[in-house]
Amino acid sequence: MTSNHTLGAIPRHRSNDALSAVVTAPGIDPNTVAALDAELEASLEWINHPAVFGRDSRKAVLQAIGVISSQRGYTFRTTVESLWAGRVSGIKRMTDRSREWREEGGGEVGIMEES
């Protein structure tokens, strides 16, 4: 299954923790680890940003985690989302149909409840 993610090759980040040794373990997908590492690095850069986390960084981080964990939408915007959605059966088909429906303007009458 291919993804719509068009940023090219996943940049390889070198973590300074024990997880970097896990990438070479059997059964671990290095692309997934690299995507997760890049996502985490991008998120962590905001933790010390005073405009975003000036008052209580712990609360803001917990709120962000809550938003992400309760997400019910599926996209291919980031490498991690693309890898995850590509592994769940039906997600690609569902997003393609959703895109078609959106481009058509939701049909003639929009969304209607079935009786």
GURO-763639 format. One record per residue: x, y, z of N, C-alpha, C, CB in turn; residue number from 1; residue in three letters. Coordinates in steps of 0.1 Angstrom, whole numbers, plus 5000, padded with zeros to 4 digits. Glycine has a CB too. Example, Ala and Ser with C-alpha at 12.3 -4.5 7.8 and 13.67 -1.06 7.14 Angstrom:
- 5132;4943;5078;5123;4955;5078;5132;4967;5078;5113;4955;5090;1;ALA
- 5128;4978;5071;5137;4989;5071;5129;5000;5079;5141;4994;5057;2;SER
//
This chain:
- 5008;4988;5000;5000;5000;5000;5009;5012;5000;4990;5000;5012;1;MET
- 5006;5022;4992;5014;5034;4991;5007;5045;4999;5017;5038;4977;2;THR
- 5014;5055;5003;5008;5066;5010;5009;5079;5001;5015;5069;5023;3;SER
- 5001;5089;5005;5001;5102;4999;5011;5111;5004;4987;5108;5000;4;ASN
- 5019;5106;5014;5029;5115;5020;5040;5118;5010;5035;5108;5033;5;HIS
- 5042;5130;5007;5051;5134;4996;5064;5141;5001;5044;5142;4986;6;THR
- 5068;5140;5013;5079;5147;5018;5092;5140;5014;5079;5150;5033;7;LEU
- 5092;5129;5008;5104;5122;5004;5108;5112;5014;5115;5131;5000;8;GLY
- 5121;5110;5015;5127;5100;5024;5125;5105;5038;5141;5097;5021;9;ALA
- 5123;5096;5048;5122;5100;5062;5135;5104;5067;5115;5088;5070;10;ILE
- 5137;5116;5073;5150;5119;5078;5153;5110;5090;5150;5134;5082;11;PRO
- 5166;5106;5090;5170;5097;5101;5176;5106;5112;5181;5088;5096;12;ARG
- 5169;5105;5123;5174;5113;5135;5182;5103;5144;5162;5119;5143;13;HIS
- 5192;5108;5150;5200;5099;5159;5196;5103;5173;5215;5101;5157;14;ARG
- 5188;5095;5180;5184;5097;5194;5196;5095;5203;5172;5088;5198;15;SER
- 5196;5102;5214;5207;5100;5223;5203;5091;5235;5211;5113;5229;16;ASN
- 5193;5083;5233;5188;5074;5243;5189;5060;5239;5174;5077;5247;17;ASP
- 5184;5051;5247;5186;5036;5245;5177;5032;5233;5181;5029;5257;18;ALA
- 5168;5040;5228;5160;5035;5217;5167;5034;5204;5148;5045;5215;19;LEU
- 5178;5041;5203;5186;5040;5190;5191;5026;5188;5197;5051;5190;20;SER
- 5194;5019;5199;5199;5005;5197;5187;4996;5193;5205;5000;5210;21;ALA
- 5175;5000;5196;5163;4991;5193;5161;4990;5178;5151;4996;5200;22;VAL
- 5165;5001;5170;5162;5002;5156;5168;4990;5149;5168;5015;5150;23;VAL
- 5179;4985;5153;5186;4974;5146;5181;4960;5151;5201;4974;5148;24;THR
- 5172;4960;5160;5166;4947;5165;5157;4941;5155;5159;4949;5179;25;ALA
- 5157;4927;5154;5148;4921;5145;5133;4924;5148;5150;4905;5145;26;PRO
- 5125;4926;5137;5111;4929;5139;5108;4943;5141;5106;4921;5150;27;GLY
- 5118;4952;5142;5115;4966;5144;5117;4973;5130;5125;4972;5154;28;ILE
- 5107;4980;5126;5107;4987;5113;5115;5000;5115;5093;4990;5108;29;ASP
- 5127;5002;5109;5134;5014;5111;5127;5027;5105;5148;5013;5104;30;PRO
- 5119;5025;5095;5111;5037;5090;5101;5042;5100;5104;5033;5077;31;ASN
- 5095;5032;5107;5085;5036;5118;5092;5043;5129;5077;5024;5123;32;THR
- 5103;5038;5133;5111;5044;5144;5116;5057;5141;5123;5035;5148;33;VAL
- 5121;5059;5128;5125;5072;5124;5114;5082;5123;5132;5071;5110;34;ALA
- 5102;5078;5118;5091;5087;5118;5086;5091;5132;5079;5080;5110;35;ALA
- 5086;5082;5141;5082;5085;5155;5092;5094;5161;5080;5072;5163;36;LEU
- 5105;5092;5159;5115;5100;5164;5114;5114;5159;5129;5094;5161;37;ASP
- 5112;5116;5146;5111;5129;5140;5098;5136;5146;5109;5128;5125;38;ALA
- 5087;5129;5147;5075;5135;5153;5077;5140;5167;5063;5125;5152;39;GLU
- 5084;5131;5175;5087;5135;5189;5096;5146;5190;5093;5123;5196;40;LEU
- 5106;5147;5181;5116;5158;5182;5109;5171;5178;5127;5155;5172;41;GLU
- 5100;5171;5168;5093;5183;5164;5083;5187;5176;5084;5180;5152;42;ALA
- 5077;5178;5183;5068;5182;5194;5076;5187;5206;5060;5170;5198;43;SER
- 5087;5181;5208;5095;5185;5220;5101;5199;5219;5106;5175;5223;44;LEU
- 5103;5204;5207;5109;5217;5206;5101;5228;5211;5112;5220;5191;45;GLU
- 5088;5225;5213;5078;5235;5218;5078;5235;5233;5065;5233;5213;46;TRP
- 5083;5225;5240;5081;5224;5254;5088;5236;5262;5087;5211;5259;47;ILE
- 5099;5240;5257;5106;5251;5264;5103;5265;5258;5121;5249;5263;48;ASN
- 5094;5265;5248;5090;5278;5242;5081;5286;5251;5083;5275;5228;49;HIS
- 5086;5298;5256;5079;5305;5266;5065;5310;5262;5086;5317;5270;50;PRO
- 5063;5313;5249;5049;5317;5245;5039;5306;5246;5050;5323;5231;51;ALA
- 5043;5294;5244;5034;5283;5243;5033;5276;5257;5039;5272;5233;52;VAL
- 5044;5274;5264;5044;5267;5276;5049;5275;5288;5052;5254;5275;53;PHE
- 5046;5288;5288;5052;5297;5298;5046;5295;5312;5050;5311;5294;54;GLY
- 5034;5291;5313;5028;5291;5326;5029;5277;5333;5013;5294;5325;55;ARG
- 5024;5267;5326;5025;5253;5332;5027;5243;5321;5012;5250;5340;56;ASP
- 5040;5240;5318;5043;5232;5307;5037;5218;5308;5058;5231;5305;57;SER
- 5036;5213;5321;5031;5199;5323;5017;5198;5318;5033;5195;5337;58;ARG
- 5009;5208;5322;4995;5208;5318;4993;5208;5303;4987;5220;5325;59;LYS
- 5001;5217;5297;5000;5218;5282;5004;5206;5275;5008;5230;5277;60;ALA
- 5014;5199;5280;5018;5187;5274;5008;5176;5276;5032;5182;5280;61;VAL
- 5002;5175;5288;4991;5165;5290;4979;5168;5281;4987;5165;5305;62;LEU
- 4976;5181;5279;4965;5184;5271;4968;5180;5256;4962;5199;5271;63;GLN
- 4980;5182;5252;4983;5178;5238;4983;5163;5236;4997;5183;5234;64;ALA
- 4987;5156;5246;4987;5141;5246;4972;5137;5246;4994;5135;5258;65;ILE
- 4964;5143;5253;4949;5139;5254;4943;5142;5240;4942;5147;5264;66;GLY
- 4946;5153;5234;4940;5156;5221;4945;5146;5210;4945;5170;5216;67;VAL
- 4958;5142;5210;4963;5133;5201;4957;5119;5203;4978;5132;5202;68;ILE
- 4956;5115;5216;4951;5101;5219;4936;5100;5216;4954;5098;5233;69;SER
- 4929;5111;5216;4914;5110;5214;4911;5113;5199;4907;5119;5223;70;SER
- 4921;5115;5191;4919;5118;5177;4911;5107;5170;4932;5121;5169;71;GLN
- 4901;5111;5162;4893;5101;5155;4894;5103;5140;4878;5102;5159;72;ARG
- 4902;5112;5136;4904;5114;5121;4917;5107;5116;4905;5129;5118;73;GLY
- 4917;5103;5104;4928;5096;5098;4933;5105;5086;4924;5082;5093;74;TYR
- 4946;5108;5087;4952;5116;5076;4965;5110;5072;4954;5130;5080;75;THR
- 4970;5115;5061;4983;5111;5056;4993;5123;5056;4982;5105;5042;76;PHE
- 4990;5133;5065;4998;5145;5065;5012;5143;5070;4992;5156;5074;77;ARG
- 5014;5136;5081;5028;5134;5086;5032;5120;5083;5028;5137;5101;78;THR
- 5045;5117;5084;5050;5104;5081;5044;5094;5091;5065;5104;5083;79;THR
- 5043;5097;5104;5038;5088;5113;5023;5084;5110;5038;5093;5128;80;VAL
- 5015;5095;5107;5001;5092;5104;5000;5083;5091;4994;5105;5101;81;GLU
- 5009;5086;5081;5008;5079;5069;5012;5064;5071;5018;5085;5059;82;SER
- 5022;5062;5079;5026;5048;5082;5015;5041;5090;5039;5048;5091;83;LEU
- 5009;5047;5100;4999;5041;5108;4987;5038;5100;4996;5050;5120;84;TRP
- 4982;5048;5092;4970;5046;5084;4972;5036;5073;4966;5060;5078;85;ALA
- 4984;5035;5068;4987;5025;5058;4986;5010;5063;5000;5027;5052;86;GLY
- 4987;5009;5076;4987;4995;5082;4973;4991;5087;4997;4994;5093;87;ARG
- 4964;5000;5088;4951;4997;5092;4942;4994;5080;4945;5008;5101;88;VAL
- 4936;4983;5079;4928;4979;5067;4916;4988;5066;4923;4965;5068;89;SER
- 4914;4993;5054;4902;5001;5051;4905;5016;5052;4891;4997;5060;90;GLY
- 4915;5020;5059;4918;5035;5061;4920;5042;5048;4929;5037;5070;91;ILE
- 4929;5036;5039;4931;5042;5026;4919;5043;5018;4942;5034;5019;92;LYS
- 4911;5032;5018;4898;5032;5010;4889;5043;5016;4892;5018;5010;93;ARG
- 4888;5044;5029;4879;5053;5035;4883;5068;5032;4879;5051;5050;94;MET
- 4896;5071;5033;4901;5084;5030;4899;5088;5016;4916;5086;5034;95;THR
- 4901;5078;5006;4898;5081;4992;4884;5084;4990;4902;5069;4984;96;ASP
- 4875;5077;4996;4860;5079;4994;4856;5093;5001;4852;5068;5001;97;ARG
- 4862;5096;5012;4860;5108;5019;4864;5120;5010;4867;5109;5033;98;SER
- 4876;5119;5004;4881;5129;4995;4872;5131;4983;4895;5126;4990;99;ARG
- 4867;5120;4977;4858;5121;4966;4845;5128;4970;4855;5107;4961;100;GLU
- 4840;5124;4982;4827;5130;4987;4829;5145;4989;4823;5123;5000;101;TRP
- 4841;5149;4995;4844;5163;4998;4845;5171;4986;4857;5164;5007;102;ARG
- 4852;5165;4975;4854;5172;4963;4841;5174;4955;4863;5165;4954;103;GLU
- 4831;5165;4958;4818;5167;4952;4809;5176;4959;4811;5153;4951;104;GLU
- 4814;5182;4970;4806;5191;4978;4796;5184;4987;4799;5200;4969;105;GLY
- 4798;5172;4991;4789;5165;4999;4776;5160;4993;4786;5173;5011;106;GLY
- 4777;5159;4980;4765;5155;4972;4756;5167;4970;4757;5144;4980;107;GLY
- 4744;5165;4965;4735;5176;4962;4729;5182;4975;4723;5171;4954;108;GLU
- 4726;5173;4985;4719;5178;4997;4728;5177;5010;4707;5170;4999;109;VAL
- 4741;5174;5008;4749;5173;5020;4747;5160;5028;4747;5185;5029;110;GLY
- 4750;5161;5040;4748;5149;5048;4734;5148;5053;4757;5149;5061;111;ILE
- 4728;5136;5051;4714;5133;5056;4714;5121;5064;4704;5133;5044;112;MET
- 4706;5120;5074;4704;5108;5082;4696;5098;5075;4698;5112;5096;113;GLU
- 4700;5086;5075;4692;5075;5069;4681;5071;5078;4701;5063;5065;114;GLU
- 4670;5067;5072;4659;5063;5081;4657;5048;5080;4646;5070;5077;115;SER
//
